[in-house]
Amino acid sequence: MANNTAVHDGEGCGTACILSMVDNASVESRRYYLARRTLMEMLRDRGYVVANMEVELRRSLADFHEVFGDKPEAERLRIIACRASDPSRKGDLNPAKQDECSCSKGLDEYPVKVETFPITGLLFNITKHFLATKHEILTPEDKETLLKKHSIEDKQLPRMLENDAIAKYYGLEKGQVVKVTHSSGVAGLVVTYRCVM
């Protein structure tokens, strides 16, 4: 009886075989699914309310395909949210391809805050990474209390750049202070403060 077992050395076959089974529409759809999920979490963490947010966050990829299809249209993926503490402050999220975002150079001239994120930066929620430390945004009152308690000015605090990934995630602006808590094997919980510059 002959042995019909084929042995592959693994070179070239594995990646090519897997890639041949994936169609670009499903890859693009998965990217939109992950980005939309991260945006929902970002809005929640910033204090915004979105209709059916909990339903959106529980939605599986299969459910996403059922609702939006394999090639989601950008207009259908639009998210409109309002601040829980101030409903007059609204957020409007419109997914756009990279070449459609070339207008971002002139966004600083608008009287409203406009932020742009590449889709690749939204495929994973960075605050959920196992190395990410806990960040809490201080209110202006808490910031003043902290500065008075330590008799310092905000420019004397350690800095966090405005374009830092965590600062962008939370929508932090210059002058805001965040409380950063992380665990240390030796010292236990360590609390530091950073001022956005």
C-alpha positions as CSV (number, residue, x, y, z in Angstrom):
1,M,0.0,0.0,0.0
2,A,1.5,3.3,-1.1
3,N,1.8,6.3,1.2
4,N,0.1,9.3,-0.5
5,T,1.1,11.9,2.2
6,A,2.6,15.0,0.7
7,V,5.2,16.9,2.7
8,H,5.7,20.7,2.1
9,D,8.8,22.5,3.3
10,G,6.5,25.5,4.1
11,E,8.3,27.9,1.8
12,G,5.9,30.0,-0.2
13,C,2.9,27.8,0.1
14,G,1.4,28.9,3.4
15,T,1.1,32.6,2.8
16,A,0.1,32.3,-0.9
17,C,-2.5,29.6,-0.1
18,I,-4.1,31.7,2.7
19,L,-4.1,34.9,0.6
20,S,-5.7,33.1,-2.3
21,M,-8.8,32.4,-0.1
22,V,-9.3,36.0,1.0
23,D,-11.1,38.5,-1.2
24,N,-10.3,42.2,-0.9
25,A,-13.9,43.1,-0.2
26,S,-14.0,41.1,3.0
27,V,-10.6,42.5,4.1
28,E,-11.8,46.1,3.5
29,S,-15.1,45.3,5.3
30,R,-13.2,43.9,8.3
31,R,-11.1,47.1,8.4
32,Y,-14.2,49.2,8.5
33,Y,-15.7,46.9,11.2
34,L,-12.7,47.2,13.4
35,A,-12.3,51.0,12.8
36,R,-16.0,51.6,13.5
37,R,-15.8,49.6,16.8
38,T,-12.7,51.6,17.9
39,L,-14.5,54.9,17.0
40,M,-17.5,53.8,19.1
41,E,-15.2,53.0,22.1
42,M,-13.4,56.3,21.6
43,L,-16.7,58.3,21.6
44,R,-17.8,56.5,24.7
45,D,-14.5,57.2,26.5
46,R,-14.7,60.9,25.5
47,G,-18.2,61.1,27.0
48,Y,-20.3,61.1,23.9
49,V,-23.6,59.3,23.5
50,V,-24.5,57.4,20.3
51,A,-27.9,55.9,19.5
52,N,-27.7,52.1,19.9
53,M,-24.0,52.4,21.1
54,E,-24.2,49.2,23.2
55,V,-25.7,47.3,20.2
56,E,-23.0,48.6,18.0
57,L,-20.3,47.5,20.4
58,R,-21.7,44.0,20.7
59,R,-22.1,43.6,16.9
60,S,-20.1,40.8,15.4
61,L,-18.3,40.9,12.1
62,A,-21.0,38.7,10.6
63,D,-23.7,41.1,11.8
64,F,-21.7,44.0,10.4
65,H,-21.6,42.2,7.0
66,E,-25.4,41.7,7.2
67,V,-26.1,45.3,7.9
68,F,-23.4,47.1,5.8
69,G,-22.5,44.5,3.2
70,D,-19.1,43.3,2.0
71,K,-18.3,46.7,0.5
72,P,-19.7,49.2,3.0
73,E,-20.5,52.6,1.6
74,A,-18.9,55.5,3.6
75,E,-22.2,57.4,4.0
76,R,-23.9,54.4,5.7
77,L,-21.0,54.1,8.2
78,R,-21.4,57.7,9.4
79,I,-21.8,58.2,13.1
80,I,-23.4,61.2,14.8
81,A,-22.9,61.6,18.5
82,C,-23.6,64.2,21.2
83,R,-21.8,64.9,24.5
84,A,-23.7,63.5,27.5
85,S,-22.8,66.5,29.6
86,D,-23.6,69.1,26.9
87,P,-26.0,67.8,24.1
88,S,-25.2,71.0,22.0
89,R,-21.7,69.6,21.4
90,K,-21.9,67.1,18.6
91,G,-19.5,64.8,16.9
92,D,-20.0,63.7,13.3
93,L,-17.7,60.9,12.1
94,N,-17.4,60.4,8.3
95,P,-15.2,57.6,7.1
96,A,-13.2,58.6,4.0
97,K,-10.4,57.1,2.0
98,Q,-6.9,58.5,2.5
99,D,-6.9,60.4,-0.9
100,E,-10.2,62.0,0.1
101,C,-8.6,63.4,3.3
102,S,-6.1,65.6,1.6
103,C,-8.1,68.7,2.7
104,S,-6.9,68.2,6.3
105,K,-4.2,70.9,5.9
106,G,-6.8,73.6,6.0
107,L,-8.9,72.2,8.9
108,D,-7.1,74.4,11.5
109,E,-8.9,77.5,10.0
110,Y,-12.4,76.2,10.9
111,P,-14.0,77.4,14.2
112,V,-14.8,73.9,15.2
113,K,-12.4,71.1,16.1
114,V,-11.9,68.7,13.3
115,E,-9.8,65.6,13.8
116,T,-8.6,63.1,11.2
117,F,-7.5,59.5,11.8
118,P,-6.1,57.1,9.3
119,I,-8.1,53.8,9.2
120,T,-4.9,51.9,10.1
121,G,-4.7,53.8,13.4
122,L,-8.2,52.7,14.3
123,L,-7.9,48.9,13.7
124,F,-7.1,48.4,17.4
125,N,-8.1,50.4,20.5
126,I,-4.7,51.4,22.0
127,T,-6.2,51.9,25.4
128,K,-6.9,48.1,25.5
129,H,-3.3,47.1,25.0
130,F,-1.9,45.2,27.9
131,L,1.0,47.7,28.3
132,A,-1.3,50.7,28.2
133,T,-1.5,52.7,31.5
134,K,-4.7,54.1,32.9
135,H,-5.3,57.7,31.9
136,E,-7.9,60.0,33.6
137,I,-8.5,63.5,32.3
138,L,-8.6,66.1,35.1
139,T,-11.3,68.7,35.2
140,P,-10.1,72.3,35.3
141,E,-11.0,72.4,39.0
142,D,-9.0,69.2,39.7
143,K,-6.1,70.7,37.7
144,E,-6.1,73.8,39.8
145,T,-6.2,71.8,43.0
146,L,-3.3,69.7,41.9
147,L,-1.2,72.8,41.0
148,K,-2.0,74.6,44.2
149,K,-1.3,71.5,46.3
150,H,2.2,71.1,44.9
151,S,2.8,74.9,44.4
152,I,3.7,74.5,40.7
153,E,2.6,75.7,37.3
154,D,1.3,73.4,34.6
155,K,4.5,73.9,32.5
156,Q,6.5,72.2,35.4
157,L,4.6,69.0,35.0
158,P,5.9,66.2,32.8
159,R,4.7,66.7,29.2
160,M,2.5,64.8,26.9
161,L,2.6,65.9,23.3
162,E,-0.7,66.9,21.7
163,N,0.0,64.4,18.9
164,D,0.7,61.5,21.3
165,A,-1.5,58.5,20.5
166,I,-3.3,58.6,23.8
167,A,-3.8,62.3,23.6
168,K,-5.4,61.9,20.2
169,Y,-7.6,59.0,21.3
170,Y,-9.1,61.1,24.1
171,G,-9.1,64.4,22.1
172,L,-6.9,66.2,24.6
173,E,-6.0,69.8,24.0
174,K,-3.0,71.9,25.0
175,G,-3.1,72.7,28.7
176,Q,-5.2,69.8,29.8
177,V,-3.7,67.5,32.5
178,V,-4.1,63.8,32.7
179,K,-3.5,61.5,35.7
180,V,-1.5,58.4,34.6
181,T,-1.7,55.3,36.9
182,H,0.5,52.3,36.3
183,S,1.6,49.4,38.3
184,S,5.2,48.8,39.2
185,G,6.6,45.5,40.4
186,V,8.6,47.3,43.1
187,A,6.5,50.3,44.0
188,G,3.0,49.0,43.5
189,L,0.7,51.6,41.9
190,V,2.5,54.7,40.6
191,V,0.6,57.9,39.9
192,T,2.0,60.7,37.7
193,Y,0.5,63.7,36.0
194,R,1.2,65.0,32.5
195,C,0.3,68.2,30.9
196,V,-0.6,68.3,27.2
197,M,1.7,70.6,25.2
